[in-house]
Amino acid sequence: MEHEHSQEAIRRRLAKGPEHSYLRDWVYGGIDGTVTTFAIVSGVVGAELAPHVVVILGTASLVADGLAMAVGNYLATQAEHEEEQFIAAIEERHIEVVPEGERDEVRQILSGFGLSGNTLVQAVRSITADRNKWVRLMLREEYGFPPTLRSAWRAASSTFSAFFLCGLVPLIPYVMNSSHAFLFASAATSLTFLMIGALKSRWSVKRWWRSAVETIVVGGLAAAVAYATGAGLRGLSR
């Protein structure tokens, strides 16, 4: 993203630290919420069940599946924190037991960045003089961890809020008891996918319409499968 490059702006930005993006959590929750709820709508319509069944099953899905996804995202993100702590403890122990070996790892990492000669020697000496910087460097360069990890709570809340808000869209025509509820639900769902795709494209090199088409295709396939399944099991509801 664009930002200022004055010395003061750079100082403030670096002192603040990296800002985490929860876009993937929101997009994941939004798409899954819309697909899941519209799939329920399609399945109920395919089975020719009463419209109020859509509201009952859809609302239950919004709450239960949304919470399940949020909890799953929370635990997965929290696992990243625990893994980082575990690896950091291993590196701390290695520094205590085989410090020269760990220094050589730092030396090779920095050499890969193009440092050499006295500059390399000074850089290795500076980093290994600070235990925290030393461990952070190894976590980032040897194990691939980011400088800081995302908040598990914010990741979970982003997923749940997107799932609930976007998943609510296909249900609105049925809550309003529209006479053309499925038609309006289909149109509203397509528009929701279009908006999610457009939003995602702001942080992507893809054009907004390509991103939108991808989400519409995925949702359409899920809805078609759900409709066909409901139609195939139609006899069980009689």
Backbone as CSV, one residue per row, in Angstrom:
resi,resn,N_x,N_y,N_z,CA_x,CA_y,CA_z,C_x,C_y,C_z
1,MET,0.840,-1.193,0.000,0.000,0.000,0.000,0.876,1.244,0.000
2,GLU,0.337,2.341,-0.529,1.112,3.566,-0.636,1.279,4.217,0.741
3,HIS,2.469,4.801,0.964,2.702,5.533,2.202,3.808,6.561,1.982
4,GLU,3.945,7.455,2.953,4.939,8.523,2.845,6.351,7.965,3.029
5,HIS,7.312,8.673,2.452,8.703,8.256,2.579,9.585,9.346,3.161
6,SER,8.990,10.280,3.873,9.812,11.255,4.595,10.479,10.538,5.768
7,GLN,11.574,11.094,6.268,12.303,10.453,7.363,11.423,10.275,8.599
8,GLU,10.622,11.270,8.916,9.751,11.196,10.085,8.662,10.137,9.892
9,ALA,8.091,10.084,8.682,7.041,9.097,8.401,7.604,7.682,8.465
10,ILE,8.804,7.503,7.934,9.456,6.188,7.983,9.733,5.788,9.423
11,ARG,10.226,6.741,10.227,10.531,6.447,11.635,9.281,6.012,12.389
12,ARG,8.180,6.750,12.190,6.928,6.406,12.886,6.414,5.038,12.439
13,ARG,6.497,4.777,11.140,5.966,3.520,10.611,6.752,2.320,11.125
14,LEU,8.076,2.440,11.122,8.906,1.332,11.600,8.780,1.139,13.107
15,ALA,8.617,2.249,13.841,8.462,2.145,15.298,7.132,1.482,15.651
16,LYS,6.130,1.721,14.835,4.812,1.131,15.074,4.798,-0.364,14.811
17,GLY,5.643,-0.821,13.897,5.680,-2.236,13.568,4.736,-2.556,12.413
18,PRO,4.835,-3.765,11.874,3.997,-4.138,10.728,2.530,-4.270,11.096
19,GLU,1.663,-3.825,10.197,0.228,-3.980,10.397,-0.246,-5.256,9.705
20,HIS,-1.037,-6.026,10.411,-1.505,-7.292,9.863,-2.789,-7.094,9.072
21,SER,-2.925,-7.863,8.020,-4.145,-7.849,7.215,-5.002,-9.058,7.577
22,TYR,-6.282,-8.801,7.777,-7.233,-9.878,8.060,-8.187,-10.046,6.885
23,LEU,-7.739,-9.591,5.705,-8.550,-9.684,4.504,-8.879,-11.132,4.174
24,ARG,-7.904,-12.018,4.271,-8.141,-13.413,3.905,-9.184,-14.052,4.817
25,ASP,-9.174,-13.658,6.098,-10.167,-14.182,7.037,-11.560,-13.689,6.660
26,TRP,-11.644,-12.413,6.276,-12.936,-11.832,5.921,-13.451,-12.430,4.614
27,VAL,-12.578,-12.542,3.608,-12.976,-13.112,2.322,-13.383,-14.577,2.491
28,TYR,-12.597,-15.320,3.256,-12.894,-16.729,3.505,-14.250,-16.879,4.176
29,GLY,-14.492,-16.094,5.224,-15.770,-16.156,5.928,-16.926,-15.699,5.061
30,GLY,-16.721,-14.615,4.306,-17.787,-14.082,3.466,-18.206,-15.040,2.367
31,ILE,-17.223,-15.599,1.674,-17.543,-16.543,0.604,-18.196,-17.800,1.165
32,ASP,-17.644,-18.335,2.234,-18.188,-19.568,2.800,-19.591,-19.347,3.355
33,GLY,-19.809,-18.192,3.997,-21.133,-17.903,4.527,-22.171,-17.794,3.429
34,THR,-21.817,-17.105,2.347,-22.754,-16.944,1.233,-23.025,-18.271,0.542
35,VAL,-21.957,-19.026,0.265,-22.106,-20.321,-0.400,-22.925,-21.278,0.459
36,THR,-22.605,-21.355,1.754,-23.291,-22.290,2.641,-24.786,-21.986,2.725
37,THR,-25.115,-20.713,2.942,-26.527,-20.353,3.092,-27.287,-20.515,1.778
38,PHE,-26.681,-20.098,0.671,-27.378,-20.227,-0.608,-27.510,-21.693,-1.008
39,ALA,-26.539,-22.512,-0.602,-26.646,-23.943,-0.873,-27.841,-24.532,-0.124
40,ILE,-28.069,-24.058,1.109,-29.247,-24.499,1.872,-30.525,-24.066,1.151
41,VAL,-30.537,-22.810,0.709,-31.697,-22.306,-0.033,-31.950,-23.171,-1.265
42,SER,-30.908,-23.457,-2.026,-31.050,-24.244,-3.249,-31.509,-25.669,-2.941
43,GLY,-30.962,-26.249,-1.885,-31.360,-27.603,-1.516,-32.814,-27.684,-1.115
44,VAL,-33.271,-26.694,-0.345,-34.673,-26.672,0.088,-35.600,-26.468,-1.107
45,VAL,-35.224,-25.553,-2.010,-36.032,-25.310,-3.201,-36.060,-26.560,-4.088
46,GLY,-34.900,-27.199,-4.234,-34.834,-28.412,-5.045,-35.697,-29.523,-4.476
47,ALA,-35.809,-29.596,-3.155,-36.630,-30.615,-2.509,-38.092,-30.193,-2.406
48,GLU,-38.373,-28.972,-2.844,-39.730,-28.419,-2.812,-40.314,-28.410,-1.392
49,LEU,-39.493,-27.986,-0.453,-39.955,-27.864,0.933,-40.568,-26.485,1.151
50,ALA,-41.220,-26.310,2.283,-41.866,-25.040,2.600,-40.826,-23.938,2.769
51,PRO,-41.135,-22.699,2.346,-40.171,-21.591,2.435,-39.648,-21.341,3.849
52,HIS,-40.493,-21.579,4.879,-40.023,-21.297,6.234,-38.878,-22.222,6.649
53,VAL,-38.752,-23.363,5.949,-37.639,-24.280,6.235,-36.314,-23.600,5.905
54,VAL,-36.317,-22.767,4.856,-35.105,-22.033,4.480,-34.657,-21.142,5.632
55,VAL,-35.600,-20.423,6.222,-35.268,-19.504,7.317,-34.724,-20.275,8.516
56,ILE,-35.370,-21.397,8.846,-34.941,-22.186,10.009,-33.543,-22.758,9.799
57,LEU,-33.350,-23.457,8.679,-32.045,-24.082,8.413,-30.963,-23.029,8.165
58,GLY,-31.336,-21.975,7.454,-30.359,-20.929,7.152,-29.880,-20.214,8.400
59,THR,-30.807,-19.883,9.297,-30.431,-19.199,10.541,-29.564,-20.097,11.414
60,ALA,-29.945,-21.380,11.499,-29.143,-22.325,12.280,-27.727,-22.432,11.724
61,SER,-27.626,-22.426,10.391,-26.314,-22.510,9.753,-25.483,-21.256,10.013
62,LEU,-26.130,-20.087,9.954,-25.412,-18.834,10.191,-24.732,-18.836,11.549
63,VAL,-25.460,-19.298,12.555,-24.920,-19.275,13.913,-23.934,-20.420,14.137
64,ALA,-24.378,-21.648,13.853,-23.550,-22.821,14.150,-22.296,-22.896,13.277
65,ASP,-22.490,-22.792,11.962,-21.333,-22.886,11.067,-20.409,-21.679,11.203
66,GLY,-21.009,-20.506,11.425,-20.186,-19.309,11.613,-19.299,-19.427,12.841
67,LEU,-19.883,-19.892,13.944,-19.097,-20.078,15.166,-18.040,-21.169,14.982
68,ALA,-18.417,-22.240,14.278,-17.464,-23.329,14.051,-16.259,-22.840,13.252
69,MET,-16.525,-22.043,12.233,-15.429,-21.504,11.437,-14.568,-20.546,12.243
70,ALA,-15.218,-19.716,13.048,-14.473,-18.756,13.864,-13.588,-19.474,14.874
71,VAL,-14.149,-20.478,15.529,-13.369,-21.244,16.507,-12.214,-21.960,15.823
72,GLY,-12.490,-22.547,14.653,-11.429,-23.223,13.921,-10.312,-22.276,13.518
73,ASN,-10.680,-21.076,13.072,-9.675,-20.090,12.687,-8.882,-19.616,13.899
74,TYR,-9.594,-19.436,15.029,-8.916,-19.023,16.264,-7.877,-20.064,16.679
75,LEU,-8.289,-21.323,16.708,-7.380,-22.390,17.145,-6.211,-22.554,16.180
76,ALA,-6.477,-22.410,14.876,-5.402,-22.537,13.890,-4.383,-21.406,14.037
77,THR,-4.881,-20.181,14.246,-3.981,-19.036,14.410,-3.227,-19.137,15.733
78,GLN,-3.931,-19.587,16.776,-3.284,-19.763,18.069,-2.196,-20.830,17.987
79,ALA,-2.424,-21.848,17.160,-1.419,-22.896,16.984,-0.131,-22.331,16.384
80,GLU,-0.269,-21.321,15.524,0.921,-20.668,14.964,1.730,-19.998,16.070
81,HIS,1.032,-19.343,17.000,1.717,-18.706,18.126,2.448,-19.752,18.968
82,GLU,1.773,-20.858,19.241,2.373,-21.903,20.076,3.565,-22.552,19.372
83,GLU,3.437,-22.739,18.053,4.551,-23.309,17.301,5.758,-22.373,17.331
84,GLU,5.505,-21.065,17.174,6.595,-20.099,17.222,7.297,-20.121,18.574
85,GLN,6.521,-20.185,19.651,7.102,-20.241,20.988,7.941,-21.507,21.173
86,PHE,7.442,-22.618,20.623,8.160,-23.889,20.720,9.503,-23.814,19.994
87,ILE,9.480,-23.283,18.749,10.707,-23.179,17.965,11.673,-22.173,18.601
88,ALA,11.125,-21.078,19.153,11.978,-20.080,19.811,12.721,-20.703,20.987
89,ALA,12.038,-21.564,21.743,12.685,-22.238,22.872,13.810,-23.150,22.391
90,ILE,13.600,-23.800,21.258,14.653,-24.650,20.687,15.859,-23.815,20.290
91,GLU,15.611,-22.671,19.650,16.716,-21.809,19.246,17.464,-21.247,20.461
92,GLU,16.721,-20.890,21.488,17.363,-20.420,22.726,18.314,-21.487,23.271
93,ARG,17.851,-22.728,23.257,18.690,-23.817,23.771,19.912,-24.034,22.886
94,HIS,19.720,-23.948,21.564,20.850,-24.114,20.656,21.898,-23.026,20.866
95,ILE,21.439,-21.799,21.110,22.376,-20.701,21.350,23.187,-20.950,22.613
96,GLU,22.558,-21.541,23.595,23.258,-21.854,24.842,24.254,-22.997,24.664
97,VAL,23.850,-24.028,23.914,24.662,-25.252,23.814,25.716,-25.153,22.710
98,VAL,25.312,-24.664,21.529,26.249,-24.585,20.394,26.245,-23.168,19.816
99,PRO,26.710,-22.186,20.572,26.661,-20.793,20.107,27.423,-20.547,18.810
100,GLU,28.577,-21.230,18.636,29.358,-20.997,17.422,28.630,-21.528,16.191
101,GLY,27.946,-22.643,16.362,27.165,-23.176,15.250,26.036,-22.241,14.862
102,GLU,25.390,-21.645,15.871,24.305,-20.702,15.605,24.839,-19.413,14.982
103,ARG,26.040,-18.989,15.416,26.660,-17.808,14.805,26.972,-18.061,13.337
104,ASP,27.414,-19.288,13.035,27.724,-19.614,11.643,26.445,-19.608,10.797
105,GLU,25.312,-20.014,11.393,24.038,-19.940,10.673,23.701,-18.491,10.339
106,VAL,23.901,-17.589,11.308,23.651,-16.167,11.073,24.575,-15.659,9.979
107,ARG,25.823,-16.073,10.039,26.813,-15.639,9.057,26.393,-16.064,7.642
108,GLN,25.944,-17.298,7.502,25.538,-17.782,6.188,24.257,-17.100,5.692
109,ILE,23.348,-16.824,6.612,22.111,-16.124,6.236,22.430,-14.734,5.708
110,LEU,23.255,-13.999,6.438,23.611,-12.643,6.028,24.458,-12.646,4.763
111,SER,25.275,-13.690,4.610,26.075,-13.811,3.394,25.154,-13.979,2.189
112,GLY,24.042,-14.686,2.397,23.062,-14.856,1.324,22.407,-13.553,0.932
113,PHE,22.420,-12.569,1.839,21.882,-11.244,1.538,22.892,-10.369,0.798
114,GLY,24.119,-10.890,0.601,25.125,-10.144,-0.137,26.188,-9.493,0.735
115,LEU,26.118,-9.672,2.059,27.133,-9.086,2.936,28.402,-9.934,2.888
116,SER,29.535,-9.278,3.012,30.812,-9.994,2.982,31.876,-9.175,3.711
117,GLY,33.021,-9.791,3.933,34.153,-9.118,4.544,33.864,-8.555,5.922
118,ASN,34.399,-7.369,6.200,34.251,-6.748,7.512,32.796,-6.371,7.811
119,THR,32.079,-6.017,6.758,30.659,-5.685,6.952,29.895,-6.889,7.493
120,LEU,30.182,-8.063,6.949,29.541,-9.294,7.411,29.921,-9.599,8.852
121,VAL,31.194,-9.442,9.163,31.673,-9.707,10.529,30.976,-8.800,11.533
122,GLN,30.881,-7.509,11.215,30.244,-6.547,12.108,28.751,-6.829,12.260
123,ALA,28.105,-7.202,11.160,26.673,-7.489,11.219,26.397,-8.711,12.088
124,VAL,27.192,-9.765,11.928,27.030,-10.969,12.749,27.258,-10.634,14.214
125,ARG,28.279,-9.850,14.497,28.593,-9.465,15.876,27.460,-8.652,16.486
126,SER,26.889,-7.736,15.700,25.817,-6.881,16.199,24.555,-7.682,16.501
127,ILE,24.182,-8.582,15.602,22.952,-9.359,15.792,23.095,-10.347,16.941
128,THR,24.209,-11.043,17.016,24.388,-12.061,18.054,24.662,-11.449,19.435
129,ALA,24.863,-10.140,19.480,25.028,-9.477,20.776,23.692,-9.271,21.466
130,ASP,22.607,-9.359,20.692,21.258,-9.192,21.234,20.518,-10.513,21.080
131,ARG,20.276,-11.208,22.195,19.670,-12.540,22.136,18.310,-12.529,21.446
132,ASN,17.497,-11.505,21.718,16.167,-11.432,21.121,16.247,-11.268,19.602
133,LYS,17.112,-10.349,19.131,17.271,-10.161,17.697,17.801,-11.432,17.035
134,TRP,18.698,-12.092,17.735,19.297,-13.323,17.234,18.218,-14.383,16.992
135,VAL,17.398,-14.599,17.995,16.335,-15.605,17.896,15.315,-15.212,16.833
136,ARG,14.939,-13.922,16.796,13.953,-13.469,15.809,14.464,-13.679,14.378
137,LEU,15.758,-13.424,14.175,16.339,-13.624,12.852,16.240,-15.086,12.439
138,MET,16.542,-16.001,13.366,16.496,-17.420,13.055,15.063,-17.875,12.801
139,LEU,14.112,-17.355,13.569,12.715,-17.719,13.356,12.237,-17.291,11.973
140,ARG,12.672,-16.106,11.562,12.226,-15.566,10.285,12.935,-16.234,9.109
141,GLU,14.254,-16.359,9.176,15.026,-16.804,8.022,15.193,-18.317,7.949
142,GLU,15.251,-18.990,9.100,15.445,-20.441,9.085,14.114,-21.199,9.050
143,TYR,13.097,-20.631,9.727,11.824,-21.348,9.833,10.676,-20.684,9.075
144,GLY,10.890,-19.482,8.581,9.870,-18.842,7.752,8.755,-18.149,8.501
145,PHE,8.922,-17.886,9.804,7.895,-17.158,10.542,7.924,-15.678,10.162
146,PRO,6.761,-15.005,10.155,6.730,-13.564,9.901,7.301,-12.816,11.104
147,PRO,7.639,-11.532,10.943,8.184,-10.764,12.078,7.263,-10.782,13.291
148,THR,5.960,-10.649,13.085,4.978,-10.762,14.163,3.785,-11.553,13.646
149,LEU,3.107,-12.237,14.554,1.973,-13.066,14.162,0.657,-12.312,14.336
150,ARG,-0.344,-12.733,13.579,-1.652,-12.103,13.634,-2.383,-12.456,14.924
151,SER,-3.326,-11.609,15.313,-4.149,-11.855,16.494,-5.161,-12.956,16.199
152,ALA,-5.207,-13.970,17.062,-6.166,-15.062,16.881,-7.595,-14.563,17.042
153,TRP,-7.806,-13.640,17.992,-9.150,-13.108,18.223,-9.643,-12.300,17.033
154,ARG,-8.785,-11.471,16.469,-9.200,-10.651,15.327,-9.426,-11.515,14.087
155,ALA,-8.621,-12.549,13.920,-8.822,-13.461,12.798,-10.173,-14.162,12.918
156,ALA,-10.489,-14.627,14.129,-11.754,-15.334,14.357,-12.951,-14.404,14.191
157,SER,-12.862,-13.206,14.742,-13.992,-12.267,14.649,-14.204,-11.809,13.213
158,SER,-13.130,-11.669,12.449,-13.259,-11.294,11.034,-13.995,-12.380,10.257
159,THR,-13.632,-13.635,10.524,-14.283,-14.751,9.842,-15.761,-14.830,10.189
160,PHE,-16.079,-14.726,11.495,-17.475,-14.868,11.911,-18.337,-13.721,11.392
161,SER,-17.851,-12.491,11.512,-18.652,-11.345,11.079,-18.931,-11.405,9.585
162,ALA,-17.926,-11.784,8.786,-18.120,-11.887,7.341,-19.074,-13.028,7.001
163,PHE,-18.911,-14.158,7.691,-19.790,-15.312,7.457,-21.239,-14.938,7.743
164,PHE,-21.472,-14.278,8.864,-22.833,-13.949,9.275,-23.452,-12.905,8.349
165,LEU,-22.720,-11.823,8.080,-23.274,-10.736,7.268,-23.550,-11.167,5.828
166,CYS,-22.565,-11.834,5.224,-22.739,-12.256,3.833,-23.706,-13.433,3.727
167,GLY,-23.661,-14.315,4.726,-24.566,-15.456,4.705,-26.009,-15.078,4.935
168,LEU,-26.232,-13.924,5.514,-27.591,-13.461,5.768,-28.302,-13.028,4.484
169,VAL,-27.519,-12.631,3.487,-28.086,-12.073,2.251,-29.085,-13.003,1.567
170,PRO,-28.758,-14.292,1.328,-29.729,-15.159,0.632,-31.012,-15.409,1.431
171,LEU,-30.988,-15.144,2.736,-32.163,-15.407,3.570,-33.151,-14.243,3.587
172,ILE,-32.675,-13.047,3.277,-33.523,-11.861,3.406,-34.822,-11.964,2.616
173,PRO,-34.826,-12.416,1.349,-36.099,-12.519,0.614,-37.094,-13.471,1.293
174,TYR,-36.563,-14.508,1.962,-37.455,-15.458,2.634,-37.977,-14.891,3.952
175,VAL,-37.142,-14.136,4.633,-37.596,-13.469,5.859,-38.689,-12.461,5.528
176,MET,-38.549,-11.805,4.383,-39.538,-10.827,3.946,-40.739,-11.488,3.269
177,ASN,-40.705,-12.813,3.153,-41.813,-13.592,2.576,-42.153,-13.137,1.155
178,SER,-41.110,-12.915,0.349,-41.307,-12.483,-1.036,-41.904,-13.618,-1.876
179,SER,-42.725,-13.263,-2.809,-43.338,-14.269,-3.681,-42.351,-14.823,-4.705
180,HIS,-41.258,-14.105,-4.941,-40.197,-14.573,-5.837,-38.884,-14.665,-5.049
181,ALA,-38.962,-15.310,-3.901,-37.832,-15.330,-2.961,-36.576,-15.947,-3.568
182,PHE,-36.725,-17.079,-4.269,-35.532,-17.747,-4.803,-34.859,-16.898,-5.875
183,LEU,-35.650,-16.240,-6.697,-35.086,-15.371,-7.734,-34.313,-14.216,-7.109
184,PHE,-34.920,-13.583,-6.099,-34.247,-12.471,-5.425,-33.015,-12.953,-4.657
185,ALA,-33.109,-14.139,-4.049,-31.975,-14.696,-3.314,-30.808,-14.972,-4.258
186,SER,-31.126,-15.481,-5.451,-30.077,-15.759,-6.445,-29.392,-14.476,-6.889
187,ALA,-30.207,-13.447,-7.157,-29.643,-12.168,-7.594,-28.813,-11.525,-6.493
188,ALA,-29.331,-11.558,-5.257,-28.614,-10.951,-4.128,-27.314,-11.690,-3.847
189,THR,-27.345,-13.016,-3.990,-26.136,-13.811,-3.762,-25.076,-13.492,-4.811
190,SER,-25.490,-13.385,-6.068,-24.547,-13.038,-7.136,-23.932,-11.664,-6.892
191,LEU,-24.757,-10.732,-6.441,-24.262,-9.389,-6.147,-23.278,-9.418,-4.984
192,THR,-23.548,-10.262,-3.993,-22.633,-10.387,-2.856,-21.283,-10.914,-3.305
193,PHE,-21.291,-11.941,-4.160,-20.036,-12.469,-4.700,-19.300,-11.394,-5.493
194,LEU,-20.049,-10.616,-6.250,-19.452,-9.539,-7.044,-18.749,-8.537,-6.130
195,MET,-19.396,-8.189,-5.031,-18.823,-7.214,-4.099,-17.598,-7.787,-3.383
196,ILE,-17.664,-9.057,-2.990,-16.507,-9.688,-2.340,-15.328,-9.726,-3.303
197,GLY,-15.608,-10.089,-4.559,-14.545,-10.120,-5.557,-13.939,-8.752,-5.798
198,ALA,-14.797,-7.729,-5.854,-14.304,-6.364,-6.054,-13.457,-5.916,-4.870
199,LEU,-13.899,-6.265,-3.654,-13.141,-5.910,-2.454,-11.785,-6.600,-2.452
200,LYS,-11.778,-7.886,-2.768,-10.530,-8.640,-2.761,-9.542,-8.105,-3.781
201,SER,-10.048,-7.615,-4.912,-9.171,-7.154,-5.976,-8.394,-5.894,-5.600
202,ARG,-8.841,-5.188,-4.557,-8.115,-3.989,-4.125,-6.736,-4.338,-3.595
203,TRP,-6.565,-5.570,-3.128,-5.278,-6.026,-2.611,-4.720,-7.143,-3.483
204,SER,-5.068,-7.122,-4.762,-4.638,-8.172,-5.675,-4.251,-7.561,-7.013
205,VAL,-3.446,-8.314,-7.758,-3.064,-7.867,-9.102,-4.136,-8.247,-10.114
206,LYS,-5.099,-9.077,-9.706,-6.176,-9.471,-10.614,-7.165,-8.322,-10.784
207,ARG,-7.793,-8.276,-11.954,-8.860,-7.310,-12.184,-10.079,-7.710,-11.364
208,TRP,-10.885,-6.722,-10.950,-11.988,-7.004,-10.044,-12.991,-7.986,-10.636
209,TRP,-13.216,-7.906,-11.949,-14.223,-8.783,-12.550,-13.764,-10.228,-12.591
210,ARG,-12.465,-10.470,-12.720,-11.953,-11.843,-12.702,-12.119,-12.451,-11.322
211,SER,-11.819,-11.651,-10.308,-11.992,-12.125,-8.940,-13.460,-12.400,-8.644
212,ALA,-14.337,-11.536,-9.150,-15.775,-11.722,-8.942,-16.278,-12.971,-9.644
213,VAL,-15.816,-13.196,-10.870,-16.244,-14.377,-11.630,-15.829,-15.653,-10.906
214,GLU,-14.640,-15.665,-10.335,-14.167,-16.846,-9.608,-15.118,-17.198,-8.469
215,THR,-15.502,-16.199,-7.684,-16.381,-16.465,-6.545,-17.775,-16.865,-7.001
216,ILE,-18.260,-16.247,-8.082,-19.586,-16.592,-8.603,-19.597,-18.036,-9.110
217,VAL,-18.542,-18.452,-9.801,-18.460,-19.822,-10.313,-18.458,-20.828,-9.162
218,VAL,-17.641,-20.552,-8.135,-17.581,-21.460,-6.981,-18.945,-21.556,-6.306
219,GLY,-19.574,-20.407,-6.070,-20.896,-20.397,-5.444,-21.947,-21.068,-6.297
220,GLY,-21.891,-20.829,-7.601,-22.855,-21.439,-8.507,-22.744,-22.948,-8.530
221,LEU,-21.519,-23.461,-8.529,-21.321,-24.912,-8.508,-21.863,-25.526,-7.220
222,ALA,-21.573,-24.855,-6.084,-22.067,-25.364,-4.799,-23.593,-25.360,-4.771
223,ALA,-24.190,-24.291,-5.285,-25.655,-24.195,-5.312,-26.250,-25.257,-6.229
224,ALA,-25.617,-25.505,-7.375,-26.121,-26.511,-8.313,-26.084,-27.904,-7.700
225,VAL,-24.994,-28.207,-7.016,-24.880,-29.514,-6.352,-25.945,-29.653,-5.269
226,ALA,-26.131,-28.579,-4.470,-27.136,-28.610,-3.404,-28.535,-28.771,-3.973
227,TYR,-28.828,-28.064,-5.070,-30.151,-28.156,-5.695,-30.392,-29.564,-6.225
228,ALA,-29.374,-30.109,-6.891,-29.510,-31.458,-7.444,-29.687,-32.488,-6.337
229,THR,-28.962,-32.303,-5.229,-29.105,-33.223,-4.101,-30.508,-33.144,-3.509
230,GLY,-30.990,-31.907,-3.326,-32.345,-31.722,-2.793,-33.397,-32.317,-3.713
231,ALA,-33.202,-32.138,-5.035,-34.152,-32.682,-5.994,-34.118,-34.202,-5.986
232,GLY,-32.924,-34.750,-5.823,-32.785,-36.202,-5.795,-33.409,-36.825,-4.558
233,LEU,-33.430,-36.086,-3.451,-33.999,-36.602,-2.214,-35.415,-36.083,-1.969
234,ARG,-36.027,-35.524,-3.008,-37.330,-34.891,-2.869,-38.370,-35.858,-2.318
235,GLY,-38.264,-37.107,-2.727,-39.243,-38.092,-2.308,-39.244,-38.350,-0.813
236,LEU,-38.132,-38.116,-0.138,-38.053,-38.385,1.300,-38.883,-37.400,2.104
237,SER,-39.196,-36.231,1.551,-39.928,-35.208,2.278,-41.432,-35.393,2.169
238,ARG,-41.856,-36.384,1.408,-43.303,-36.561,1.195,-43.866,-37.600,2.157
